[in-house]
Amino acid sequence: MGVDAQASAGSADIDLSRAWAPAMTDAAVVHLVLISECAAPDPQDDYDGSPGSLFDTTTLEAFAAAGLPVRTAADLTALGIHRTVAVRHPKTASGISAATVREHAGVLADELARMPAARAYLLMGDVAIAAVNHIARERTGKRAVPAGSTYRIRGGAHELGGVRLFPSYLQAGPAWRIEASKRQMIAEDIAAALVVAGIPAAA
């Protein structure tokens, strides 16, 4: 998983025949944006893809581990938490090329621009981090999150346009259940982002 910097722009690393789009509610009340990697291989596993979808199930588990007692994806939305992906198509390989991330970053940038009240972005995995760094380079000429392993860069004071950035690990889908140590770090990063977003864990 992650970004393959060696792949070319022509790499067939995503399935363009299927695109996912986020459910947009009142963008003005969004205070926290969670950005994961890409659309799920099975559309029923996407965010809001079906009742109890895989992405929603593991995301709810991650927020519960962070101390936020939510039961449904609608609970997250009601609290001002927006779920999206860096690339709106499912991947066809183990990773997504840097060229593909750059090509699709503009769609994410437009989506984020429609949520001016957001105070924090959770960057769940290498692809989300790379996408936001590309957006930052387009705006400021430099990356917002420094290079390095997620273990080393998480917890730093990163921001883009006044929005705090929280680089973390992928929580959507099977990745959430692979390593207990990463689950703990994801929970810590979500908890920190909730504080910045002004969303109380006991809500």
C-alpha positions in Angstrom: 0.0 0.0 0.0 1.0 3.6 -0.3 2.5 5.8 -3.0 4.8 4.3 -5.7 7.1 7.1 -6.7 8.6 5.1 -9.6 5.3 4.4 -11.5 4.6 6.6 -14.5 1.5 8.7 -15.2 0.4 6.0 -17.6 0.3 3.3 -15.0 -3.0 1.3 -14.8 -3.1 1.6 -11.0 -6.7 2.7 -10.6 -10.0 1.7 -12.2 -11.4 4.7 -14.0 -14.6 2.8 -14.9 -15.9 3.3 -11.4 -15.9 6.5 -9.4 -17.0 7.1 -5.8 -18.3 10.5 -4.6 -18.7 11.7 -1.0 -22.0 12.4 0.5 -22.1 16.2 1.0 -24.3 17.5 3.8 -23.9 21.1 5.1 -20.3 21.8 4.4 -20.4 24.9 6.6 -20.7 22.7 9.7 -17.8 20.4 8.9 -15.0 20.8 11.4 -12.9 17.7 10.8 -12.2 16.0 7.5 -10.9 12.4 7.4 -9.1 11.6 4.1 -8.2 8.0 3.4 -6.6 6.4 0.4 -9.1 5.6 -2.4 -12.4 4.0 -3.3 -13.0 0.4 -2.1 -12.7 -2.5 -4.6 -16.3 -3.4 -3.9 -18.6 -0.3 -4.0 -20.6 -1.7 -1.1 -17.5 -1.3 1.1 -17.1 2.4 0.3 -18.1 5.1 2.8 -21.9 5.1 2.7 -21.7 2.3 0.1 -24.2 0.1 2.1 -25.5 -0.2 5.6 -22.5 -1.1 7.8 -20.0 -0.9 4.9 -16.5 -2.1 5.6 -15.0 1.4 5.4 -17.6 2.8 7.7 -17.3 -0.1 10.1 -13.6 0.2 10.6 -13.8 4.0 10.7 -16.4 3.8 13.5 -14.2 1.3 15.3 -11.3 3.8 15.0 -13.3 6.7 16.4 -14.6 4.5 19.2 -11.0 3.6 20.1 -10.2 7.3 20.2 -13.0 7.8 22.8 -15.8 9.0 20.5 -18.9 6.9 21.2 -20.4 6.8 17.7 -22.6 4.0 16.4 -23.3 5.0 12.8 -21.8 7.0 10.0 -24.6 9.4 10.3 -23.4 10.1 13.9 -20.0 11.2 12.5 -21.7 13.5 10.0 -23.9 15.0 12.7 -20.8 15.8 14.7 -19.2 17.7 11.8 -16.9 14.9 10.6 -16.6 14.4 6.9 -15.2 11.2 5.3 -13.6 11.3 1.9 -10.7 9.8 -0.1 -7.7 11.2 -1.9 -8.4 9.2 -5.1 -12.1 8.6 -6.0 -11.4 5.4 -7.9 -10.5 1.9 -6.7 -6.9 0.8 -7.1 -5.9 -2.0 -9.3 -2.4 -2.6 -7.9 -0.9 -2.7 -4.4 -0.1 0.9 -4.5 -1.1 4.2 -6.2 1.6 6.1 -8.2 2.7 9.6 -7.2 1.7 10.7 -10.7 -1.9 9.4 -10.2 -2.1 11.1 -6.8 -1.0 14.4 -8.4 -3.5 14.0 -11.2 -6.4 13.5 -8.9 -5.4 16.0 -6.1 -7.3 18.8 -7.7 -10.6 17.0 -7.1 -9.7 16.7 -3.4 -8.6 20.4 -3.3 -11.9 21.5 -4.7 -13.8 19.4 -2.1 -11.8 20.8 0.8 -12.3 24.3 -0.4 -16.0 23.9 0.0 -15.5 23.3 3.8 -14.2 26.6 5.1 -15.1 25.8 8.7 -12.8 22.8 8.9 -10.1 23.0 11.6 -8.3 19.7 11.1 -7.6 17.1 8.4 -6.8 13.5 9.3 -4.5 12.2 6.6 -5.0 8.5 6.8 -2.1 6.8 5.0 0.6 7.7 2.5 -1.7 8.5 -0.4 -3.7 11.0 1.6 -0.5 12.6 2.9 0.9 12.8 -0.7 -2.3 14.3 -2.0 -2.4 17.1 0.6 1.3 17.8 0.1 0.6 18.2 -3.6 -2.2 20.7 -2.8 0.2 22.5 -0.5 2.9 22.7 -3.2 0.3 24.2 -5.6 -0.7 26.8 -3.0 2.6 27.6 -1.3 5.4 26.1 -3.3 6.3 23.6 -0.5 5.0 20.5 1.2 2.9 20.9 4.3 4.0 17.5 5.9 7.7 16.7 5.9 9.1 13.6 4.3 9.7 10.7 6.5 8.0 7.6 8.0 4.5 8.2 9.4 5.8 7.0 12.8 8.3 10.0 12.9 6.1 12.7 11.4 2.8 12.0 13.3 2.3 14.3 16.2 4.1 17.3 14.6 2.6 20.7 14.2 1.7 20.6 10.5 -0.8 22.9 8.9 -2.2 24.1 5.6 -4.0 27.4 5.3 -4.6 27.5 9.0 -6.0 23.9 9.1 -4.1 21.5 11.3 -2.9 18.3 9.6 -2.7 15.0 11.3 -0.7 12.4 9.3 -1.6 8.9 10.4 -2.1 5.3 9.1 -4.9 4.0 6.9 -8.0 3.0 8.9 -10.4 2.2 6.1 -10.9 -1.4 5.4 -8.7 -4.5 6.3 -5.7 -2.3 7.1 -7.3 -1.3 10.4 -7.2 -4.8 11.7 -3.7 -5.8 10.8 -1.5 -4.3 13.5 -2.5 -3.5 17.1 0.3 -0.9 17.4 -1.0 1.0 14.4 -4.5 0.9 15.7 -3.3 2.5 18.9 -1.5 5.3 17.0 -4.5 5.9 14.7 -6.7 6.2 17.8 -4.2 8.7 19.3 -4.1 10.8 16.1 -7.9 10.9 15.9 -8.2 11.9 19.5 -5.8 14.8 18.9 -7.7 15.9 15.8 -11.0 15.8 17.7 -9.6 18.3 20.2 -8.4 20.7 17.5 -11.7 20.4 15.7 -13.6 21.2 18.9 -15.5 17.9 18.9 -15.7 16.5 22.5 -15.0 12.8 22.9 -17.9 12.5 25.2 -20.4 13.9 22.7 
